[in-house]
Amino acid sequence: MSDQARTGPATPETGPGSRKPAVAPQRQALLQLPGLAAIGLYMLILAGVVVLGVVGGHFQPLFLAFAPVFIAAGLGLLLLLRWAWAMTLAAVVLLACLFAWQFSAQHAFPFIVQGLLNLVFFLYLVRPEVREKLR
């Protein structure tokens, strides 16, 4: 039996002489929206900061409950999953509010910078072209 008979007929996209790159549509969609990749990585870094903060004694152990949520949201966003988009959206809104509250209480400049960064992430995530790419 020939190779073509085992794998099916050759099409222009899958034929032996095709020169089309073998990039998965999901990866291609993620490359078109680099902001999603950046926000997904931000969520993963945030999970690491929470874990290190608890280990270092800066945060209460109760904060460890947020780390798996941030990891799930970050990885899911990198996979372009809609539920991860919603989870990330909720996280950045809550973080923006938390940092705004901390800035109002302590008047420390880093809190307002982090709050504004989360606000920018929120505004990026609610764009129609971002929501269209999610599955």
C-alpha positions in Angstrom: 0.0 0.0 0.0 1.4 3.4 -0.9 2.0 6.2 1.6 -0.6 8.3 -0.1 -3.3 5.6 0.3 -2.5 5.3 4.0 -2.6 9.0 4.8 -5.3 10.0 2.4 -5.2 12.1 -0.8 -2.6 14.9 -1.0 -4.1 18.4 -0.9 -2.3 21.6 -1.7 -2.0 22.3 2.0 -0.7 18.8 3.0 0.9 17.5 -0.2 4.5 16.4 -0.3 5.5 19.6 -2.1 3.6 22.1 0.0 5.6 25.0 1.3 3.0 26.3 3.7 4.4 26.6 7.3 3.1 24.0 9.7 2.0 26.6 12.3 -1.1 25.7 14.3 -4.0 28.1 13.9 -4.1 28.6 17.7 -0.4 29.7 17.8 -0.9 31.9 14.8 -3.9 33.6 16.5 -1.8 34.1 19.6 1.0 35.7 17.6 -1.5 38.1 16.1 -2.3 39.3 19.6 0.9 39.7 21.5 -0.9 41.5 24.3 -2.6 38.2 25.2 0.7 36.5 25.5 2.0 39.3 27.6 -1.0 39.3 29.9 -0.8 35.5 30.2 2.8 35.8 31.3 2.0 38.6 33.7 -0.5 36.3 35.4 2.1 33.5 35.7 4.6 36.0 37.1 2.0 37.2 39.5 1.4 33.7 40.8 5.2 33.4 41.4 5.2 36.7 43.3 2.4 35.4 45.5 4.2 32.2 46.2 7.5 33.9 47.0 5.6 36.5 49.1 4.1 33.8 51.3 7.4 31.9 51.6 9.2 35.1 52.5 6.6 36.0 55.1 5.3 39.1 53.3 1.8 37.7 52.7 -0.5 35.6 54.7 -0.6 31.9 53.8 -4.3 32.4 52.7 -2.9 34.3 49.6 -1.7 30.9 48.3 -5.3 30.3 47.2 -4.7 33.0 44.5 -1.7 31.3 42.9 -3.5 28.4 41.2 -6.1 30.8 40.0 -3.5 33.1 38.4 -1.7 30.1 36.9 -4.9 28.7 35.4 -5.8 32.1 34.0 -2.4 32.7 32.6 -2.1 29.3 30.9 -5.6 29.3 29.7 -5.2 32.7 28.2 -2.1 31.5 26.4 -4.3 28.7 25.0 -6.9 31.2 23.9 -9.7 29.8 26.1 -12.7 32.0 26.8 -13.1 30.9 30.4 -9.5 32.0 31.0 -10.3 35.4 29.4 -13.1 35.9 31.9 -11.0 34.8 34.8 -8.2 37.1 33.8 -10.6 39.9 33.2 -11.9 39.5 36.8 -8.4 39.3 38.2 -7.1 42.5 36.6 -10.2 44.4 37.6 -9.9 43.3 41.2 -6.2 43.9 41.2 -6.7 47.4 39.8 -9.2 48.2 42.5 -6.9 46.7 45.2 -3.9 48.7 44.1 -6.1 51.9 43.9 -7.2 51.3 47.5 -3.7 50.6 48.6 -2.5 53.8 47.0 -5.3 55.8 48.7 -4.3 54.3 52.0 -0.5 54.4 51.8 0.2 57.0 49.0 3.0 54.8 47.6 3.7 55.4 43.9 4.2 51.7 42.9 0.6 51.0 43.8 -0.8 53.5 41.4 1.6 52.2 38.6 0.4 48.6 39.2 -3.2 49.7 39.3 -2.9 51.6 36.0 -1.1 48.7 34.4 -4.0 46.4 35.4 -6.4 49.0 34.0 -4.5 48.9 30.7 -4.8 45.1 30.6 -8.5 45.3 31.2 -9.0 47.8 28.4 -7.0 45.5 26.1 -8.9 42.4 27.0 -12.3 44.0 26.3 -11.4 44.9 22.7 -13.7 43.1 20.2 -10.8 41.7 18.1 -9.4 40.1 21.3 -12.7 38.4 22.2 -13.1 37.1 18.6 -9.8 35.2 18.7 -10.9 33.2 21.8 -12.5 29.8 21.6 
